[in-house]
Amino acid sequence: MTLTRARGRANAPAPPRRRAWPGWVAVAVWAAAIAAAFTLGWSLRRAGLATEDPLPPLHARLRERPLTWQLLPAAAFAALAVAALPVLAARLPWRWLPPAAWAGAAVWTVTLAAGDGWHALAAPLDAPTEYPAGLAQLRSDPLEWLRTFTERLGGYTTHVRGHPPLPMLLLWALEKAGLGGTGWAAAFVVAAGTSSAAAIAVTVRCTAGERAARAAVPFLVPAPLAVWVATSMDAVFLAAGAWGTALLAVAARRAGAGAPAAAVAGGLLLGCLPYLSYGLLPLFAVPLAVLLLGRPRARVLAAACAGLVVVPAAFTLLGFWWPDGVRATLDTYLISRGSAQRSYPYFLFANLAVLGLLTGPAVAHALPRTAAALWRGARARALSPEAAVAATAGAALLGVLVLDVSGVTKGEVERIWLPFAGWIMVAAAHHRRPRAWLAAQAATGLAVQALVLSPW
């Protein structure tokens, strides 16, 4: 397929207006799916068939007293964002727009979480099942811990058992740098997770043009997924994938001597993904789509491949063999009393409803137009900027579907979907009148935070 480069299309004319009813049908399906997932989850739990989660399909519980005035700072910021973001996205010089998106996403995320008090930012990492609880087993000899990670897996905390060793090594590195404790860890997680707004904006500019990137930026800020960015380590996974992909996109666009360096850095970050979470392999659909859109030179591809093998080679040489880790984690998963016992048919459907909760009604409304743009591009054997955006979001959605069907993500996907949901958000760039949809996105995030008490 011949892919038309979308560079320099900031002033490209908008496509003709199309019928809006498919979008509204998609919003109705979005709302009905979420309602059905919670209703069916409540029914299953009442029948004693879904006792692993207090509020299926979320691993959370309904608040006894919903938050009200505690969310006033977040609501005030949301109102400001709805009013100002479309203007800023259109008029701010590009060099300032990605940092502004990062800052806005960070403020939105922190003010939402602070509705439970400032301690709520670090509280999720204080749980005995989380990564920091296992640091004591790592501190004395990290190399020995890594060499014996697989054989001693059963003695570690829940999240350590469920993931490769890199998240723990990151926390250990923070501690060695003098930033120990869950407070610093939470700051790292939130800063990393919210930075993905900047990385995704940069990627969209490289693949679909500046106009498309400016249209996407407002929707990357008051996103409902921010409820789980503070504070889940999966937000770090989101950042690694987003910045790795962004660097590849920049390298594909550049023609100078800096392109291979950016490609190596992007490959290095993407090579971390399988060692952050075993479930991130399907996320490689996104950088693959970006490479197909960008058509980089051979030396850029070679540089990216060189960076990609660094982390796997290092872990292998230090004694951690990734396939053994997958096998050991699967064994512990199958004998656990938690997620392995969850209903596959229910979560096959409910997981997608949770994805809708993370991405919000604006994305649901945009999905029919996104699919149509991708179909038109495929038939024409050339991708417009609109189709390039659709290809990026579609690649992330494909990764979600693969992971959902696999059955290894039965529940707790409100955090597991984070690395994918950030990319699906760009589908909302298709909205011509963004303020109403930005308000709907912010309202979704506020409602979830007000009604649901999540351990993350």
C-alpha positions in Angstrom: 0.0 0.0 0.0 1.2 3.5 -0.8 1.0 5.7 2.2 0.8 9.4 1.5 2.9 11.4 3.9 0.9 13.9 5.9 3.7 16.3 6.7 3.1 20.0 6.3 -0.7 19.7 6.2 -1.6 22.1 9.0 -3.7 24.2 6.6 -5.3 21.3 4.7 -9.1 21.8 4.1 -11.5 20.0 6.4 -13.3 17.0 4.9 -17.0 17.6 4.0 -19.6 17.4 6.7 -21.1 13.9 7.2 -24.2 12.6 8.9 -23.9 12.7 12.7 -26.4 9.9 13.6 -23.8 7.1 13.5 -21.9 8.9 16.2 -24.9 9.3 18.4 -25.8 5.6 18.0 -22.2 4.8 19.1 -22.7 7.0 22.2 -25.9 5.2 23.0 -24.2 1.8 22.6 -21.3 3.2 24.8 -23.7 4.1 27.6 -25.8 0.9 27.3 -22.6 -1.2 27.4 -21.3 0.4 30.6 -24.7 0.2 32.2 -25.1 -3.5 31.2 -21.6 -4.4 32.4 -22.3 -3.0 35.9 -25.8 -4.4 36.1 -24.7 -7.8 35.0 -21.7 -7.6 37.4 -24.1 -6.7 40.3 -26.3 -9.6 39.4 -23.5 -12.1 39.2 -22.1 -10.9 42.5 -25.5 -11.2 44.2 -25.7 -14.7 42.9 -22.3 -15.5 44.4 -20.7 -16.0 41.0 -18.5 -12.9 40.9 -17.1 -12.4 44.4 -13.5 -11.3 43.5 -14.5 -7.7 43.0 -16.8 -5.5 45.1 -18.0 -3.5 42.0 -17.5 -5.7 38.9 -16.3 -5.1 36.2 -14.1 -2.6 38.2 -11.7 -3.8 40.9 -13.2 -1.1 43.2 -16.1 -0.4 45.4 -18.9 2.1 45.3 -18.4 5.0 47.7 -20.7 5.1 50.7 -20.7 8.9 50.5 -20.0 10.3 47.0 -17.4 13.1 46.8 -19.0 16.5 46.4 -17.1 19.7 47.4 -13.9 17.7 47.5 -13.9 17.7 43.7 -14.4 21.5 43.4 -10.7 22.1 42.4 -10.9 19.4 39.7 -14.3 20.7 38.5 -12.9 24.3 38.4 -9.9 23.1 36.3 -12.2 21.1 34.0 -14.3 24.3 33.4 -11.1 26.3 32.6 -9.8 23.5 30.4 -13.1 23.3 28.4 -13.0 27.0 27.8 -9.3 27.5 27.1 -7.9 24.3 25.6 -9.5 24.7 22.1 -8.1 28.3 21.9 -4.7 27.3 23.2 -4.4 24.3 20.9 -5.2 26.5 17.9 -3.0 29.5 18.8 -0.1 28.5 21.0 3.2 28.0 19.2 3.8 24.4 18.6 7.0 24.2 20.7 4.9 25.1 23.8 1.9 22.9 23.1 3.2 19.5 24.1 4.6 20.8 27.4 1.3 22.6 28.0 -0.6 19.3 27.4 1.6 17.6 29.9 1.1 20.3 32.5 -2.7 20.3 31.9 -2.9 16.5 32.2 -0.8 16.6 35.4 -3.1 19.2 37.0 -6.2 17.4 36.0 -4.9 14.0 37.3 -3.6 15.4 40.6 -6.8 17.5 41.4 -9.0 14.5 40.7 -6.9 12.2 43.0 -6.7 14.9 45.7 -10.5 14.7 46.1 -9.6 12.0 48.6 -6.9 14.1 50.2 -3.3 14.6 49.2 -2.4 11.3 50.8 -4.5 9.5 48.1 -1.7 10.1 45.6 0.7 7.7 47.4 -1.8 5.6 49.2 -2.3 3.0 46.4 1.4 2.2 46.5 1.3 1.6 50.2 -0.8 -1.5 49.8 0.9 -4.8 50.9 0.2 -6.2 47.4 2.0 -3.5 45.5 5.6 -3.2 44.2 7.1 -1.1 47.1 6.2 -3.8 49.6 8.7 -6.1 47.8 11.7 -3.8 47.8 13.1 -5.3 50.9 13.7 -8.5 49.0 15.6 -6.6 46.3 17.8 -4.2 48.2 20.5 -6.5 49.5 21.6 -7.9 46.1 19.6 -6.8 43.0 21.6 -9.0 40.6 20.9 -12.1 42.7 17.3 -11.0 43.0 17.1 -10.8 39.2 18.9 -14.1 38.6 16.5 -15.9 40.9 13.4 -13.9 40.1 11.6 -16.7 38.3 12.3 -19.5 40.8 11.4 -17.4 43.8 8.3 -15.8 42.2 5.8 -17.4 44.6 7.3 -15.5 47.5 6.8 -12.1 46.1 3.9 -9.6 46.5 0.9 -9.9 44.1 2.0 -7.2 41.6 5.6 -8.4 41.6 4.4 -11.9 40.8 2.2 -10.7 38.0 4.9 -8.7 36.1 8.4 -8.9 34.8 11.2 -7.5 37.1 11.7 -4.0 35.4 9.0 -2.1 37.5 10.7 -3.2 40.7 14.2 -2.2 39.3 12.8 1.2 38.4 11.6 1.8 42.0 14.9 0.5 43.3 16.8 3.0 41.1 14.6 5.8 42.4 15.5 4.8 45.9 19.2 4.6 45.1 18.9 8.1 43.7 17.7 9.4 47.0 14.0 9.4 46.0 12.8 6.5 48.2 9.4 6.1 49.7 5.9 5.9 48.1 5.6 9.6 47.9 8.4 9.9 45.4 7.3 6.8 43.6 3.8 8.3 43.2 5.3 11.6 41.9 7.3 9.5 39.4 4.2 7.6 38.3 2.0 10.6 37.8 4.7 12.7 36.1 5.5 9.8 33.7 1.9 8.9 33.0 0.8 12.5 32.3 3.8 13.1 30.0 2.2 10.7 27.6 -0.1 13.5 26.5 2.9 15.3 25.1 4.4 12.2 23.5 1.1 11.3 21.8 0.7 14.8 20.5 4.2 14.7 19.0 3.5 11.4 17.3 0.2 12.6 15.8 2.0 15.7 14.4 4.7 13.5 12.8 2.2 11.1 11.2 -0.9 13.1 10.5 0.2 16.7 10.5 0.1 19.7 12.9 -3.6 20.4 12.3 -4.6 16.9 13.5 -2.2 17.1 16.5 -3.7 20.4 17.6 -7.2 18.9 17.3 -6.1 15.9 19.5 -4.4 17.9 22.2 -7.5 19.1 24.1 -8.8 15.6 24.4 -5.5 14.3 25.9 -5.8 16.6 28.9 -9.2 16.1 30.7 -9.3 12.4 29.9 -11.4 10.1 32.1 -8.4 7.7 32.3 -6.7 10.1 34.6 -8.6 8.5 37.5 -6.2 5.6 37.2 -3.1 7.4 36.2 -3.0 8.5 39.8 -1.7 6.1 41.0 -1.0 2.9 39.1 2.4 1.7 37.8 0.6 1.0 34.5 0.8 4.8 33.9 4.6 4.3 33.6 4.0 1.6 31.0 1.8 4.1 29.1 4.7 6.6 29.2 7.3 4.1 28.0 5.2 3.1 25.0 4.2 6.6 24.2 7.7 8.1 24.3 9.2 5.2 22.5 6.7 5.5 19.7 7.1 9.3 19.6 10.8 9.0 19.2 10.4 6.6 16.3 7.9 9.0 14.7 10.4 11.9 15.0 13.2 9.7 13.6 11.1 8.7 10.6 10.3 12.4 9.9 13.8 13.7 10.3 16.4 13.5 7.5 19.5 14.7 9.5 22.1 13.1 11.6 19.8 13.1 14.7 17.4 10.6 13.2 19.3 7.4 14.1 19.9 8.7 17.6 16.2 9.3 18.1 15.4 5.8 16.6 17.9 4.1 19.0 16.3 5.9 22.0 12.8 5.0 20.8 13.8 1.4 20.3 15.4 1.3 23.7 12.1 2.4 25.4 10.0 0.0 23.3 12.4 -2.8 24.2 11.4 -2.1 27.9 7.8 -2.9 27.3 7.9 -6.7 27.6 10.0 -6.3 30.8 7.5 -3.9 32.3 4.4 -6.1 31.7 3.9 -9.4 29.8 0.6 -8.0 28.5 2.3 -5.1 26.5 3.3 -7.2 23.5 0.0 -6.2 21.6 0.9 -2.6 22.2 3.6 -2.9 19.5 0.8 -2.6 17.0 1.0 1.2 17.6 4.7 1.8 16.8 4.3 -0.6 13.9 1.5 1.6 12.5 3.6 4.7 13.1 6.5 3.2 11.1 4.2 2.2 8.3 2.8 5.8 8.2 6.3 7.4 8.4 8.2 5.1 6.0 11.5 5.7 7.6 14.8 5.2 5.8 16.7 1.9 6.2 19.3 3.4 8.6 16.5 4.6 10.9 15.0 1.1 11.0 18.4 -0.4 11.7 19.0 2.1 14.5 15.5 1.3 16.0 16.2 -2.4 15.9 19.6 -1.9 17.5 17.9 0.0 20.4 15.1 -2.6 20.6 17.4 -5.5 21.5 19.4 -3.7 24.2 17.0 -4.3 27.1 16.2 -8.0 26.2 19.9 -8.7 25.8 20.8 -7.1 29.1 18.1 -9.0 31.1 19.0 -12.3 29.4 22.7 -11.8 30.2 21.9 -10.9 33.8 20.0 -14.2 34.2 16.3 -13.4 33.5 14.9 -15.4 30.6 11.7 -13.8 29.5 9.8 -17.0 28.4 10.5 -18.6 31.8 9.1 -15.5 33.5 5.9 -15.8 31.4 5.5 -19.5 32.2 6.1 -19.0 36.0 3.7 -16.0 36.1 1.0 -18.0 34.3 1.5 -20.9 36.7 1.0 -18.6 39.7 -2.0 -16.9 38.0 -3.8 -20.2 37.4 -3.5 -21.4 41.0 -4.4 -18.0 42.5 -7.8 -17.4 44.1 -8.3 -14.1 42.3 -8.4 -13.1 38.7 -8.0 -16.6 37.3 -11.4 -17.5 38.8 -13.2 -14.6 37.1 -15.8 -15.4 34.4 -14.3 -15.3 30.9 -17.6 -14.7 29.0 -18.5 -11.8 31.4 -15.2 -10.0 31.3 -14.8 -10.6 27.5 -17.6 -8.1 27.2 -17.2 -6.1 30.4 -13.5 -5.3 29.7 -14.5 -3.4 26.6 -17.1 -1.5 28.6 -14.3 -0.5 31.0 -12.3 0.7 28.1 -15.2 2.9 27.1 -15.2 4.3 30.6 -11.5 5.2 30.3 -11.8 6.8 26.9 -15.2 8.6 27.4 -18.2 9.5 25.2 -16.2 11.7 22.9 -14.2 8.8 21.6 -17.3 6.7 21.3 -19.0 9.4 19.2 -15.9 9.6 17.0 -15.4 5.9 16.4 -17.8 5.5 13.4 -16.1 8.4 11.6 -12.7 7.0 12.6 -13.6 3.6 11.0 -15.0 5.3 7.9 -11.8 7.3 7.5 -9.7 4.2 7.8 -11.9 2.4 5.3 -11.7 5.2 2.8 -7.9 5.3 3.1 -7.6 1.6 2.6 -9.8 1.7 -0.5 -7.9 4.7 -2.0 -4.5 3.1 -1.1 -3.5 6.5 0.4 -4.0 7.8 3.9 -5.3 11.3 4.5 -4.4 13.0 7.9 -7.8 11.9 9.2 -7.0 8.3 8.2 -3.6 8.5 9.7 -5.1 9.4 13.1 -7.6 6.6 12.6 -4.8 4.1 11.9 -3.0 5.0 15.2 -6.2 4.7 17.3 -7.2 1.5 15.4 -3.8 -0.1 16.1 -4.3 0.5 19.8 -7.8 -0.9 19.7 -6.6 -3.9 17.9 -4.1 -4.5 20.7 -6.9 -4.3 23.2 -9.0 -6.8 21.4 -6.2 -9.3 21.1 -5.5 -9.0 24.8 -9.1 -9.2 25.7 -9.7 -12.4 23.7 -6.6 -14.0 25.1 -8.3 -14.2 28.5 -5.3 -13.2 30.6 -7.0 -9.8 31.4 -10.1 -10.9 33.2 -10.8 -7.9 35.4 -8.6 -5.0 36.7 -8.4 -3.7 33.2 -9.0 -0.1 34.3 -5.3 0.0 34.9 -4.2 -2.6 32.3 -5.9 -0.7 29.5 -4.0 2.6 30.3 -1.1 2.1 27.8 -3.7 1.4 25.0 -6.4 3.9 26.0 -4.0 6.9 25.7 -3.7 6.2 22.0 -7.3 5.5 21.4 -8.0 9.0 22.7 -6.7 10.6 19.5 -9.8 9.4 17.7 -11.6 12.4 19.3 -9.5 14.7 17.2 -12.3 14.3 14.6 -14.7 16.6 16.5 -15.3 19.9 14.9 -17.0 21.5 18.0 -14.8 20.2 20.8 -16.0 22.1 23.8 -19.2 20.1 24.4 -17.3 16.8 24.1 -14.5 18.1 26.3 -17.2 18.9 28.9 -18.6 15.3 28.5 -15.1 13.9 29.0 -14.4 15.9 32.1 -17.9 15.1 33.5 -17.2 11.3 33.0 -13.9 11.6 34.9 -15.5 13.6 37.7 -18.4 11.2 38.0 -16.2 8.1 38.2 -14.0 9.7 40.9 -17.0 10.9 42.8 -18.8 7.5 42.9 -16.0 4.9 42.7 -13.3 4.2 45.3 -10.5 2.5 43.5 -7.4 0.9 45.0 -5.4 2.6 42.3 
